[in-house]
C-alpha cells in the first residue's frame, strides 16, 4: 500500500529532466519571474489597491478644488485692467477659464499623488508611530504568509493538475490521436535533449490552442483542424510547449498567482460576473466596486509580469528553432494574430495579452539571410470583400 501511495505521489510531482530533485525544480520555477513576483507581493499584501483607490479619490477631489481655486485666482488677476474696455472683459474670461483649467490639472496631479501615498503609507506610518517593533514583525509576517500561500498554492496546483484538468474537460487522446501526436512529441523531446515527455491531454475546444501545464501538454482539436493535421506546425508548437515545460515556466506562473491569491480570486470572480451579466446597471456597479482591483492588476501586476512572460515566449520559440522546426513555429505564429497559449480564466487572459506581438516573434525566428516579404505566405487568407444588396419585389 505504501509503495503504491509513494508511486502516486511521485507521479503527481513528476518533474522535467535536468533537475536533480523536486526542490530544485520548484525553486527554479518560483524564482524565475522576480519582477512579476515583486508586483504580486506588493499588490496583494501591501495596500496597493487601497493606494489606487486613494489616488483616484484624490484625483477627483484635487481636480474640483483646483478648478474652482484656479478660476478664482484667474478671475481676480484682472483688476489692473478693469478700466480698459473690451480688453478687460477678454482678459477676465481668458484668465478665469485658463486658471480653472490649470488649477484642475495641478489639483488632479497633486491630489492623485497625495491620495496614492496616503493609501500606501498611512497605515504603516500609524503602526510605526504606535509600536515600531510590532510593525516590523507585522511586515515580516506578511512576507512569510505570502510566501507560504504561494508555496501551498503551487504544490496544490502541481499535485492536483491531472484532476483539475479532468474536471475542466481535458481527456486522454484517442488511439488515432496518439498515433499522430505521440511520435511527433517524442521526436521533439529527443531533439531538445529531453529523456522523457509529459503526459499528453486533448481539449475538444474548437479554438486553435496549445499550452503546457506543470506536468502535462494540452493540444486542442481546434489546433489540429486549423492546420488540417499537418505534422510540421504541430511539431513546432509541441517544441514550444516542451520548452515551457522544461524551463518550469508554468511553475513560475503558478507561484506568482499563489502569492497574489487574494487578488487572483477576486479578479477572476469579477471578470466572470462581468462576462456573465448583460445588465448595464449591474455591469456599472461591478466596475464601480472593482475598479481599484482592475487598475492594480492591469496596470501594475500584469506589466511587471509581462517582461518575464515575453522572455519566456521568445525562449520557447527558440526551442522550436533549435529542434529544427523553424518553419513549423513560423507557420503557427503567422497564422494567429494573438498568442496560441490558451487562457483558462480572466487572469491568464490578461497575461496572454501581454505576450509579445506575433509579428515580432516571427522576426525573432527568421533564418539569417532569408527574406520574408509581406504578405506572409503562411498567414491567414484575407477575406474577400462582399457587398450585400437586396430588393423587395412588390406585386
C-alpha positions as CSV (number, residue, x, y, z in Angstrom):
1,X,0.0,0.0,0.0
2,X,2.7,2.4,1.0
3,X,4.7,1.7,-2.2
4,X,1.6,2.3,-4.3
5,X,1.0,5.6,-2.4
6,X,4.6,6.6,-2.9
7,X,4.3,5.9,-6.6
8,X,1.2,8.0,-6.9
9,X,2.9,10.9,-5.1
10,X,6.0,10.6,-7.3
11,X,3.7,10.7,-10.4
12,X,1.8,13.7,-9.0
13,X,5.0,15.7,-8.6
14,X,7.0,14.3,-11.6
15,X,9.4,16.9,-12.9
16,X,11.1,17.6,-16.2
17,X,14.5,16.2,-16.9
18,X,17.5,18.2,-15.8
19,X,16.6,18.9,-12.2
20,X,18.3,16.8,-9.5
21,X,15.2,16.8,-7.3
22,X,11.8,18.3,-6.9
23,X,13.0,21.1,-4.6
24,X,15.4,22.5,-7.2
25,X,12.6,22.3,-9.8
26,X,10.2,24.2,-7.5
27,X,12.7,26.9,-6.5
28,X,13.9,27.4,-10.2
29,X,10.3,27.9,-11.3
30,X,9.2,30.0,-8.4
31,X,12.1,32.5,-8.7
32,X,12.2,32.7,-12.5
33,X,10.0,35.8,-12.7
34,X,11.3,38.0,-9.9
35,X,9.7,41.3,-11.2
36,X,6.3,39.6,-11.5
37,X,6.7,38.1,-8.0
38,X,7.5,41.5,-6.6
39,X,4.5,43.0,-8.2
40,X,2.2,40.3,-6.9
41,X,3.6,40.7,-3.4
42,X,3.1,44.4,-3.3
43,X,-0.3,44.3,-4.9
44,X,-1.8,41.6,-2.8
45,X,-0.2,42.1,0.6
46,X,0.9,45.8,0.9
47,X,-2.1,48.0,0.4
48,X,-1.7,48.7,-3.4
49,X,-5.5,48.5,-4.2
50,X,-6.2,50.8,-1.3
51,X,-3.5,53.2,-2.6
52,X,-5.0,53.2,-6.1
53,X,-8.5,53.9,-4.6
54,X,-6.9,56.8,-2.6
55,X,-5.2,58.1,-5.8
56,X,-8.5,58.0,-7.7
57,X,-10.4,59.8,-4.9
58,X,-7.5,62.3,-4.6
59,X,-7.5,63.0,-8.3
60,X,-11.3,63.8,-8.3
61,X,-11.2,65.9,-5.2
62,X,-8.0,67.7,-6.2
63,X,-9.3,68.4,-9.7
64,X,-12.5,70.0,-8.2
65,X,-10.7,72.1,-5.7
66,X,-8.0,73.1,-8.2
67,X,-10.6,74.1,-10.8
68,X,-12.5,76.5,-8.5
69,X,-9.4,77.7,-6.8
70,X,-7.6,78.4,-10.1
71,X,-10.7,80.1,-11.6
72,X,-11.0,82.3,-8.6
73,X,-7.3,83.3,-8.8
74,X,-7.6,83.9,-12.5
75,X,-10.7,86.0,-12.2
76,X,-9.1,88.2,-9.5
77,X,-5.9,88.8,-11.5
78,X,-7.5,91.3,-13.9
79,X,-8.2,94.1,-11.5
80,X,-5.4,96.1,-13.1
81,X,-7.2,96.2,-16.5
82,X,-10.7,96.7,-15.3
83,X,-10.9,100.3,-16.7
84,X,-9.9,99.2,-20.3
85,X,-13.0,98.4,-22.4
86,X,-13.2,95.1,-24.2
87,X,-9.6,94.2,-23.2
88,X,-10.6,93.8,-19.5
89,X,-13.5,91.5,-20.4
90,X,-11.3,89.4,-22.7
91,X,-8.6,89.1,-20.1
92,X,-11.1,88.2,-17.3
93,X,-12.6,85.5,-19.5
94,X,-9.2,84.1,-20.6
95,X,-7.7,84.1,-17.1
96,X,-10.9,82.7,-15.5
97,X,-11.0,79.7,-17.8
98,X,-7.2,79.3,-18.1
99,X,-6.8,79.5,-14.3
100,X,-9.6,76.9,-13.8
101,X,-8.1,74.5,-16.3
102,X,-4.5,74.9,-14.9
103,X,-5.9,74.6,-11.4
104,X,-7.8,71.5,-12.4
105,X,-4.7,69.8,-13.9
106,X,-2.5,70.8,-11.0
107,X,-5.1,69.7,-8.4
108,X,-5.7,66.4,-10.1
109,X,-1.9,65.6,-10.2
110,X,-1.3,66.7,-6.6
111,X,-4.5,65.0,-5.3
112,X,-3.7,61.7,-7.1
113,X,-0.1,61.6,-5.7
114,X,-1.2,62.6,-2.2
115,X,-4.1,60.1,-2.2
116,X,-1.9,57.3,-3.5
117,X,0.8,58.0,-1.0
118,X,-1.7,58.2,1.8
119,X,-3.4,54.9,1.0
120,X,0.0,53.2,0.6
121,X,1.9,54.6,3.6
122,X,-0.5,56.0,6.2
123,X,-1.5,52.6,7.6
124,X,2.2,51.7,8.1
125,X,3.1,55.2,9.4
126,X,0.3,54.8,12.0
127,X,1.6,51.4,13.1
128,X,5.2,52.6,13.3
129,X,4.3,55.5,15.5
130,X,2.3,53.2,17.8
131,X,4.8,50.3,18.0
132,X,7.8,50.1,15.7
133,X,8.7,46.6,16.8
134,X,5.2,45.3,16.2
135,X,5.2,46.9,12.8
136,X,8.5,45.2,11.8
137,X,7.0,41.9,13.0
138,X,3.8,42.5,11.0
139,X,5.8,43.4,7.9
140,X,7.9,40.2,8.1
141,X,4.8,38.2,8.9
142,X,3.1,39.5,5.8
143,X,6.1,38.3,3.7
144,X,6.1,34.9,5.4
145,X,2.4,34.4,4.9
146,X,2.6,35.5,1.3
147,X,5.4,33.0,0.7
148,X,3.6,30.2,2.4
149,X,0.4,30.9,0.5
150,X,2.3,30.9,-2.8
151,X,4.1,27.6,-2.0
152,X,1.0,25.9,-0.8
153,X,-1.0,27.0,-3.9
154,X,1.8,25.9,-6.2
155,X,2.1,22.5,-4.5
156,X,-1.7,22.1,-4.8
157,X,-1.7,23.1,-8.4
158,X,1.1,20.7,-9.4
159,X,-0.2,17.8,-7.4
160,X,-3.8,18.2,-8.4
161,X,-3.1,19.2,-12.0
162,X,-4.4,16.0,-13.6
163,X,-7.6,16.0,-11.5
164,X,-8.2,19.7,-12.3
165,X,-7.6,19.2,-16.0
166,X,-10.1,16.3,-16.0
167,X,-12.7,18.4,-14.2
168,X,-12.1,21.1,-16.9
169,X,-12.9,18.5,-19.6
170,X,-9.5,17.6,-20.9
171,X,-9.2,13.9,-21.8
172,X,-6.8,11.2,-22.8
173,X,-6.0,11.1,-26.5
174,X,-7.7,8.5,-28.6
175,X,-5.8,5.8,-30.4
176,X,-5.7,7.8,-33.6
177,X,-4.6,11.0,-31.9
178,X,-1.9,9.0,-30.1
179,X,-0.7,7.6,-33.4
180,X,-0.5,11.1,-34.9
181,X,0.8,13.2,-32.0
182,X,2.9,10.9,-29.7
183,X,5.7,10.1,-32.3
184,X,6.0,13.8,-33.0
185,X,6.1,14.7,-29.3
186,X,8.8,12.1,-28.6
187,X,10.8,13.2,-31.6
188,X,10.6,16.8,-30.4
189,X,11.7,15.8,-26.9
190,X,14.7,13.8,-28.4
191,X,15.7,16.8,-30.5
192,X,15.6,19.0,-27.4
193,X,17.6,16.6,-25.3
194,X,14.8,15.6,-23.1
195,X,14.8,12.0,-21.8
196,X,11.0,11.8,-21.3
197,X,7.9,13.6,-22.3
198,X,5.0,14.8,-20.1
199,X,1.6,13.2,-20.5
200,X,-0.5,14.4,-23.4
201,X,-4.1,15.6,-23.0
202,X,-6.6,16.6,-25.5
203,X,-9.1,19.5,-25.3
204,X,-12.1,19.3,-27.6
205,X,-12.4,23.0,-27.8
206,X,-12.6,24.1,-31.4
207,X,-10.4,27.2,-30.8
208,X,-6.8,26.5,-32.0
209,X,-4.7,26.5,-28.8
210,X,-1.9,24.5,-27.1
211,X,-0.4,25.0,-23.7
212,X,1.9,23.5,-21.2
213,X,1.0,22.7,-17.6
214,X,3.5,21.8,-14.9
215,X,3.1,18.1,-15.8
216,X,1.1,18.0,-19.0
217,X,0.9,19.2,-22.6
218,X,-2.5,20.0,-23.9
219,X,-3.5,20.4,-27.5
220,X,-6.9,21.4,-28.7
221,X,-8.8,19.7,-31.5
222,X,-9.2,23.1,-33.0
223,X,-5.4,23.3,-33.5
224,X,-5.4,20.0,-35.4
225,X,-8.3,21.2,-37.5
226,X,-6.7,24.6,-38.2
227,X,-3.7,23.0,-39.9
228,X,-5.5,20.0,-41.3
229,X,-3.4,17.7,-39.2
230,X,-0.2,18.8,-40.8
231,X,2.8,17.5,-38.8
232,X,5.2,20.5,-39.2
233,X,3.1,23.2,-37.4
234,X,2.2,20.5,-34.8
235,X,5.9,19.8,-34.2
236,X,6.7,23.5,-34.0
237,X,4.1,24.1,-31.3
238,X,4.9,20.9,-29.4
239,X,8.6,22.0,-29.2
240,X,7.4,25.4,-28.0
241,X,5.3,23.9,-25.2
242,X,8.1,21.3,-24.3
243,X,10.5,24.2,-23.8
244,X,8.0,25.9,-21.5
245,X,7.7,22.7,-19.6
246,X,11.4,22.1,-19.4
247,X,12.1,25.7,-18.2
248,X,9.5,25.4,-15.4
249,X,7.6,28.4,-16.8
250,X,4.2,27.0,-15.7
251,X,5.5,26.7,-12.2
252,X,6.6,30.4,-12.3
253,X,3.1,31.5,-13.2
254,X,1.6,29.3,-10.5
255,X,3.8,30.8,-7.8
256,X,3.0,34.3,-8.8
257,X,-0.7,33.6,-8.8
258,X,-0.3,31.9,-5.4
259,X,1.4,35.0,-3.9
260,X,-1.3,37.2,-5.4
261,X,-4.0,34.7,-4.4
262,X,-6.4,37.2,-2.8
263,X,-6.3,39.4,-6.0
264,X,-6.3,36.4,-8.3
265,X,-9.6,35.1,-6.8
266,X,-11.2,38.5,-6.7
267,X,-10.2,39.3,-10.3
268,X,-11.5,36.1,-11.7
269,X,-14.8,36.5,-9.8
270,X,-15.3,40.0,-11.1
271,X,-14.3,39.1,-14.7
272,X,-16.6,36.1,-14.6
273,X,-19.5,38.3,-13.4
274,X,-18.8,40.9,-16.0
275,X,-18.8,38.3,-18.8
276,X,-21.9,36.6,-17.3
277,X,-24.1,39.7,-16.8
278,X,-25.7,41.6,-19.7
279,X,-27.5,44.1,-17.4
280,X,-26.0,47.5,-17.9
281,X,-26.6,48.7,-14.3
282,X,-25.1,45.5,-12.9
283,X,-22.0,46.0,-15.0
284,X,-21.7,49.6,-13.9
285,X,-22.0,48.5,-10.3
286,X,-19.4,45.8,-10.8
287,X,-17.0,48.3,-12.4
288,X,-17.6,50.8,-9.6
289,X,-16.8,48.2,-7.0
290,X,-13.8,46.6,-8.7
291,X,-12.0,49.4,-10.5
292,X,-9.1,49.7,-8.0
293,X,-8.6,46.0,-8.3
294,X,-8.7,46.1,-12.1
295,X,-6.4,49.1,-12.3
296,X,-4.0,47.4,-9.9
297,X,-3.8,44.2,-11.9
298,X,-3.9,45.6,-15.5
299,X,-1.6,48.5,-15.0
300,X,0.8,47.2,-12.3
301,X,0.8,43.4,-11.8
302,X,0.4,42.4,-15.5
303,X,3.1,44.9,-16.8
304,X,5.6,43.6,-14.3
305,X,4.8,40.0,-15.3
306,X,4.9,41.0,-18.9
307,X,8.6,41.2,-19.2
308,X,9.0,37.7,-17.8
309,X,6.2,36.2,-20.0
310,X,7.7,37.9,-23.1
311,X,11.1,36.4,-22.4
312,X,9.6,33.0,-21.8
313,X,7.7,33.2,-25.1
314,X,10.8,34.1,-27.0
315,X,12.8,31.3,-25.3
316,X,10.0,28.8,-26.2
317,X,10.0,29.9,-29.8
318,X,13.8,29.5,-30.0
319,X,13.3,26.0,-28.6
320,X,11.3,25.1,-31.7
321,X,14.0,26.6,-33.9
322,X,16.8,24.7,-32.1
323,X,14.8,21.5,-32.6
324,X,14.8,22.1,-36.4
325,X,11.1,23.2,-36.6
326,X,11.7,26.8,-37.6
327,X,9.2,26.5,-40.4
328,X,6.6,24.9,-38.2
329,X,6.7,27.6,-35.5
330,X,6.7,30.3,-38.2
331,X,3.5,28.9,-39.7
332,X,1.8,28.9,-36.4
333,X,2.9,32.4,-35.5
334,X,2.0,33.7,-39.0
335,X,-1.5,32.1,-38.8
336,X,-2.6,33.6,-35.5
337,X,-2.9,37.3,-34.6
338,X,-2.8,36.6,-30.9
339,X,-1.0,34.1,-28.6
340,X,-1.8,30.5,-29.2
341,X,-1.1,29.7,-25.5
342,X,-4.7,29.1,-24.2
343,X,-6.1,31.2,-21.3
344,X,-8.4,29.3,-18.9
345,X,-9.6,32.3,-16.8
346,X,-9.5,36.1,-16.7
347,X,-6.1,36.4,-15.1
348,X,-4.5,34.1,-17.6
349,X,-6.2,36.0,-20.5
350,X,-4.7,39.3,-19.1
351,X,-1.2,37.7,-19.1
352,X,-1.6,36.2,-22.6
353,X,-2.5,39.7,-23.8
354,X,0.9,40.8,-22.5
355,X,2.7,38.3,-24.8
356,X,4.9,39.9,-27.5
357,X,3.1,40.6,-30.8
358,X,3.4,37.6,-33.2
359,X,5.0,39.8,-35.8
360,X,7.9,40.5,-33.6
361,X,8.1,36.8,-32.6
362,X,8.2,36.0,-36.3
363,X,11.1,38.3,-36.8
364,X,13.0,36.6,-33.9
365,X,12.7,33.2,-35.6
366,X,13.7,34.3,-39.1
367,X,16.6,32.3,-40.6
368,X,19.6,34.6,-41.1
369,X,20.0,35.7,-44.7
370,X,16.5,34.6,-45.7
371,X,13.8,37.1,-46.8
372,X,10.3,37.1,-45.6
373,X,8.2,39.6,-47.5
374,X,4.7,40.7,-46.7
375,X,2.1,39.4,-47.2
376,X,3.3,36.3,-45.4
377,X,2.7,33.1,-47.4
378,X,1.9,31.3,-44.1
379,X,-0.5,34.0,-42.9
380,X,-4.3,33.6,-42.8
381,X,-6.2,34.1,-46.0
382,X,-7.5,37.6,-46.4
383,X,-11.3,37.5,-46.7
384,X,-12.8,38.8,-49.9
385,X,-15.0,41.9,-49.5
386,X,-18.6,41.1,-50.1
387,X,-21.3,43.7,-50.8
388,X,-24.7,42.6,-49.7
389,X,-27.6,44.1,-51.6
390,X,-31.2,43.3,-51.6
391,X,-34.5,44.3,-53.1
392,X,-38.1,43.7,-52.3
393,X,-40.3,42.9,-55.2
394,X,-43.9,44.0,-54.9
395,X,-46.8,42.7,-57.0
